[in-house]
Amino acid sequence: MFKNPLSDLPREVNVLVGASFFVAVGFGIVVPAIPVFASSFGVSHAAVGLIISAFAVTRFASGLFSGKLVDRFGERSVFASGVLIVSISVLLAGLAQNYEQLLFFRAAGGLGSSMFSVAAGSVILRSVDDSKRAHAQSVYNGAFLLGAVAGPAMGGALTTISPRAPFFVYSFTLLISGTIAFFFFTSSHLQARNKESNHVEITRLRDALAIKPYRYALIISFVASWILFGLRSSILPLFVTEELGSTAAVVGFGFTLSAIFQGALLLKAGRLSDNRGRRYAAIIGSSTVLIGVLVMVLTTNIWMYLLSMSVLGIGGAFLGTTPASIVGDVIKGKGGQVIALFQMAGDAGMMVGPIVVGFISDHYGYRSSFTVSGVVFAIALILAIKLPETRKSHLG
């Protein structure tokens, strides 16, 4: 019998899942349009890439600032304000009359993205106790995954009408998300600090960095993002089309297959992390992803490529929930900057990974870059094996 995965979660998480779904759908809609719209200004491929990188760099650079805002003004205000900033920046980007304006408005949106993502992470990690924390994280990730899968198809259709149209639709979906958060995040612990709440404990960044599981979670998040986002989105499509002699359609099918496996196992992975512990789930996720990378190294045909993507999707279901749950376990009270640094670690993996693997593939070939990535990711498995359990003890 089907059980609603939201039924045993707090109201705040249910609201967040609904708000985040609209963010994910809109983001998926605008992703295919960004390169097309940027190219319409007659710029180079490198300039098109800069449009995408500028958003990521601004998001990364403003992470700790966003965490401080969450601690001071509460998740409700920061989430709604961050979504509003992105909504306005996306609208202005859609109205851009030249490349420079588009670049500026996309970069500005990175600040808003940082604000609402840190606030969202704080809502999940603070509103749920450790017996359901990974489950809540998996439901949240599932909403994002569902929205991200649904969005690109609509975005592609809208782009055929006008490359500006997806920006306007995304701006509207963001307004819906921000409105939901502002009016339904009513719990007192998500509001701004006041005289009565000044006694609320705050986990400082330096205190969190002194905790071994938190440091391990940062590293695991970094190398997981290197593989699951950086490597897959950079040279892997080129490997399939150039080395294997296949088509872009096969590349897309592999990504879809990976998303299907990840989505199908997200809830099970979250419940397993809650029931059996973070270390147990981290070992499963890390070892599975490492196997997927090894299959990628040995890939000689499209069937091995599809197998590799399926295995990576399975491992991604575990690594998409467990490291974040570890962070939630170690936080006492508010910890906006602690959550922000964790998200920045993942963002750093997405930025550093493509550069490193791209350099290696240019000089030594695709398989060498896959091999180096596998060696780097082995660090995650080693740390998972050595990880002290945080599920019940909250570190003592």
C-alpha positions in Angstrom: 0.0 0.0 0.0 1.4 3.4 -1.0 2.3 5.7 1.9 2.6 9.4 1.4 6.3 10.2 2.1 5.3 13.6 3.4 2.8 12.3 6.0 5.2 11.8 8.9 7.2 15.0 8.3 6.7 18.4 9.9 4.6 21.0 8.2 7.7 23.2 7.5 9.3 20.4 5.3 6.0 19.9 3.4 5.9 23.6 2.6 9.6 23.6 1.6 9.1 20.7 -0.7 6.2 22.5 -2.5 8.2 25.7 -2.8 11.3 24.0 -4.0 9.5 22.1 -6.7 8.5 25.3 -8.4 12.2 26.5 -8.1 13.4 23.3 -9.7 10.8 23.3 -12.5 11.7 26.9 -13.4 15.4 26.2 -13.3 15.0 23.2 -15.6 13.0 25.4 -18.0 15.7 28.1 -18.2 18.7 25.8 -18.5 18.3 24.9 -22.2 17.6 28.5 -23.0 20.7 30.1 -21.4 23.3 29.0 -24.1 20.9 29.7 -26.9 20.0 33.2 -25.7 23.7 34.1 -24.9 24.7 32.9 -28.4 22.1 35.2 -30.0 24.4 38.1 -29.0 27.1 36.7 -31.3 29.6 35.8 -28.6 32.1 32.9 -28.4 31.5 29.5 -26.7 33.8 30.6 -23.9 31.6 33.7 -23.3 28.6 31.4 -23.2 30.3 29.3 -20.6 31.1 32.4 -18.6 27.4 33.1 -18.3 26.9 29.8 -16.5 30.1 30.1 -14.5 29.3 33.6 -13.3 26.1 32.4 -11.6 28.0 29.6 -9.8 30.9 31.8 -8.7 28.6 34.4 -7.2 26.6 31.7 -5.5 29.8 30.2 -4.0 31.3 33.5 -3.0 28.2 34.6 -1.1 27.6 31.3 0.8 28.9 32.3 4.2 27.2 35.7 4.0 23.9 33.9 3.3 24.5 31.7 6.3 25.0 34.7 8.5 21.7 36.2 7.2 19.9 33.0 8.1 21.2 33.1 11.6 20.2 36.7 12.0 16.9 37.1 10.2 15.6 33.5 10.1 14.9 31.0 7.3 11.5 32.4 6.3 12.8 35.9 5.4 16.0 34.8 3.8 14.4 32.1 1.7 11.6 34.4 0.4 14.1 37.3 -0.2 16.6 35.0 -2.0 13.9 33.7 -4.3 12.7 37.2 -5.0 16.2 38.3 -5.9 16.6 35.4 -8.4 13.1 36.1 -9.8 14.0 39.8 -10.5 17.4 38.9 -11.9 15.9 36.3 -14.2 13.3 38.7 -15.4 15.9 41.3 -16.2 18.1 38.7 -17.8 15.2 37.9 -20.1 14.9 41.6 -21.0 18.7 42.0 -21.6 19.6 43.9 -24.7 23.3 42.9 -24.9 25.7 40.2 -23.6 27.1 42.4 -20.8 23.6 42.9 -19.3 22.8 39.2 -19.5 26.1 38.4 -17.7 25.5 40.9 -14.9 22.0 39.8 -14.2 22.8 36.1 -14.2 25.7 36.7 -11.8 23.5 38.7 -9.5 21.1 35.8 -9.4 23.8 33.7 -7.7 23.4 35.7 -4.5 19.7 35.0 -4.3 20.3 31.3 -5.1 22.8 31.1 -2.3 20.3 32.7 0.1 17.4 30.5 -0.6 19.4 27.2 -0.8 21.1 27.8 2.6 17.8 28.8 4.1 16.2 25.6 2.6 18.9 23.4 4.0 18.5 25.0 7.4 14.7 24.4 7.4 15.3 20.7 6.8 18.1 20.1 9.1 16.6 22.1 12.0 12.9 21.1 11.7 13.4 17.3 11.7 15.0 15.2 14.4 17.7 12.7 13.5 15.3 9.8 13.3 13.8 11.2 10.2 16.4 13.7 8.9 17.7 11.7 6.0 14.1 10.8 4.9 13.2 14.5 4.9 16.4 15.2 2.9 15.5 12.5 0.4 12.0 13.9 -0.1 13.4 17.4 -0.6 15.9 16.1 -3.1 13.2 14.1 -4.9 11.1 17.2 -5.4 14.1 19.0 -6.9 14.9 16.0 -9.1 11.3 15.7 -10.3 11.2 19.4 -11.1 14.6 19.3 -12.8 13.4 16.4 -15.0 10.1 18.0 -16.0 11.5 21.5 -16.6 13.9 21.0 -19.6 11.2 19.5 -21.9 9.0 22.6 -21.3 12.1 24.9 -21.6 13.0 23.4 -25.0 9.5 24.0 -26.3 9.4 27.6 -25.0 12.8 28.3 -26.5 11.5 27.5 -30.0 8.9 30.3 -29.4 11.5 32.8 -28.1 14.8 32.4 -26.3 13.5 35.0 -23.8 10.3 33.1 -23.0 11.8 30.6 -20.5 13.3 33.4 -18.4 9.8 35.0 -18.0 8.3 31.6 -17.0 11.1 30.9 -14.6 10.6 34.3 -13.0 6.9 33.5 -12.5 7.6 30.1 -10.9 10.0 31.7 -8.5 7.4 34.2 -7.4 5.1 31.3 -6.6 7.8 29.6 -4.6 8.7 32.8 -2.6 5.0 33.5 -1.9 4.5 29.9 -0.6 7.5 30.3 1.7 6.6 33.7 3.0 3.0 32.9 3.9 3.4 29.3 5.1 6.8 29.3 7.0 5.0 30.5 10.2 6.9 28.5 12.8 8.6 30.6 15.4 12.0 28.9 15.0 12.1 30.0 11.3 11.6 33.7 12.2 14.1 36.5 12.9 15.9 36.5 16.2 14.4 38.8 18.9 14.9 39.5 22.5 13.1 36.4 23.6 15.0 34.2 21.2 18.5 35.5 21.8 19.1 32.6 24.0 18.8 30.2 21.1 22.1 28.3 20.7 24.1 28.8 17.6 26.7 26.4 16.3 29.7 28.5 15.2 31.7 27.6 12.1 34.9 27.1 14.1 33.1 24.7 16.5 31.7 22.7 13.6 35.1 22.4 11.9 36.5 20.9 15.1 34.1 18.0 14.7 35.4 15.1 12.7 32.2 14.0 11.1 31.5 17.5 9.8 34.9 17.7 8.2 34.3 14.3 6.6 30.9 15.4 5.3 32.6 18.5 3.7 35.1 16.3 1.8 32.6 13.7 0.8 30.3 16.4 -0.6 33.2 17.9 -2.5 34.3 14.7 -4.2 30.7 13.5 -4.8 29.9 16.7 -6.6 33.1 16.3 -8.6 31.8 13.0 -9.9 28.1 13.2 -9.9 27.8 16.8 -11.3 31.2 18.0 -12.5 32.5 15.0 -14.4 29.1 13.9 -15.8 28.2 17.4 -17.1 31.6 18.3 -18.6 33.6 15.6 -20.5 31.3 12.6 -20.3 29.0 13.7 -23.1 32.1 14.4 -25.3 33.4 10.9 -24.4 30.2 9.3 -25.5 30.0 11.2 -28.8 33.7 11.3 -29.7 35.3 8.2 -28.2 32.3 5.8 -28.4 31.0 7.3 -31.6 27.5 7.6 -30.4 24.9 10.4 -30.4 23.7 13.1 -28.1 20.4 11.2 -27.8 22.3 8.3 -26.1 24.0 10.8 -23.8 20.6 12.1 -22.8 19.2 8.6 -22.3 22.1 7.8 -20.0 21.4 10.9 -17.9 17.7 10.1 -17.8 18.5 6.5 -16.7 20.7 7.8 -13.9 18.0 10.1 -12.7 15.4 7.3 -12.8 17.5 5.1 -10.6 18.4 7.9 -8.2 14.8 9.0 -7.9 13.5 5.4 -7.4 15.9 4.8 -4.5 16.0 8.2 -2.8 13.3 7.4 -0.2 14.8 4.0 0.5 18.3 5.5 0.9 17.0 8.1 3.3 15.1 5.6 5.5 18.2 3.3 5.5 20.4 6.2 6.7 17.9 7.0 9.5 17.5 3.3 10.5 21.0 1.9 10.0 23.1 5.0 10.5 24.9 7.6 8.5 28.1 5.5 8.3 26.3 2.5 6.9 24.6 4.6 4.2 27.8 6.5 3.4 29.7 3.3 2.8 27.0 2.0 0.4 26.8 5.2 -1.5 30.6 5.8 -1.8 31.4 2.2 -2.8 28.6 2.2 -5.4 29.7 5.4 -7.0 33.3 4.2 -7.1 32.2 1.1 -8.9 30.3 3.3 -11.4 33.5 5.3 -12.0 35.5 2.1 -12.5 33.0 0.9 -15.1 33.3 4.2 -16.8 37.1 3.8 -17.0 36.6 0.4 -18.7 33.7 1.5 -21.0 34.1 0.5 -24.6 30.5 0.6 -25.8 27.2 2.4 -25.1 25.9 -0.5 -23.0 28.7 -0.1 -20.5 28.1 3.6 -20.5 24.5 3.1 -19.6 25.5 0.6 -16.9 27.9 3.1 -15.5 25.3 5.9 -15.4 22.8 3.5 -13.7 25.3 2.6 -11.0 26.2 6.3 -10.5 22.5 7.0 -10.1 22.1 4.3 -7.4 25.1 5.7 -5.5 23.9 9.2 -5.9 20.7 8.4 -4.0 22.7 7.7 -0.9 25.2 10.5 -1.2 22.5 13.0 -1.9 21.1 12.5 1.5 23.7 11.2 4.0 26.3 13.9 4.1 23.7 16.6 4.6 22.1 14.5 7.4 25.5 14.3 9.1 25.6 18.1 9.2 22.1 18.2 10.6 23.1 15.7 13.3 26.0 17.9 14.6 24.2 21.3 14.5 22.8 22.5 17.8 20.4 25.3 17.4 21.0 27.6 14.5 23.9 27.0 12.2 23.5 29.0 9.0 27.2 29.4 8.2 27.8 25.7 9.1 25.2 24.7 6.5 26.5 27.3 4.0 30.0 26.0 4.1 28.7 22.5 3.5 26.8 23.6 0.4 29.9 25.6 -0.7 31.9 22.4 -0.5 29.5 20.8 -3.0 29.6 23.9 -5.2 33.4 23.8 -5.2 33.4 20.2 -6.4 31.1 21.2 -9.3 33.5 24.1 -10.2 36.9 22.4 -9.7 36.0 19.0 -11.1 35.2 20.0 -14.7 38.4 22.1 -14.9 40.7 19.3 -13.7 39.2 16.5 -15.7 39.1 18.8 -18.8 42.8 19.5 -18.5 43.6 15.8 -18.0 41.5 14.7 -20.9 43.0 17.3 -23.2 46.6 16.1 -22.4 46.2 12.4 -21.5 42.8 11.3 -22.8 39.3 10.6 -21.3 40.2 7.4 -19.5 43.0 9.1 -17.7 40.6 11.7 -16.4 38.2 9.0 -15.3 40.9 7.2 -13.5 42.1 10.3 -11.7 38.5 11.0 -10.7 38.2 7.5 -9.3 41.4 7.9 -7.3 40.1 11.2 -5.9 36.7 9.6 -5.1 38.3 6.7 -3.2 38.9 9.3 -0.5 35.2 9.4 0.1 35.0 5.7 0.6 38.0 5.8 3.0 36.3 8.6 5.0 33.0 6.8 5.0 34.6 3.7 6.5 36.3 5.8 9.2 33.2 8.0 9.9 32.1 8.1 13.5 28.3 7.5 13.8 26.3 10.6 14.4 22.7 9.3 14.0 21.8 8.8 17.7 24.5 10.3 19.8 24.7 13.8 18.3 28.4 13.4 19.0 27.9 12.7 22.7 
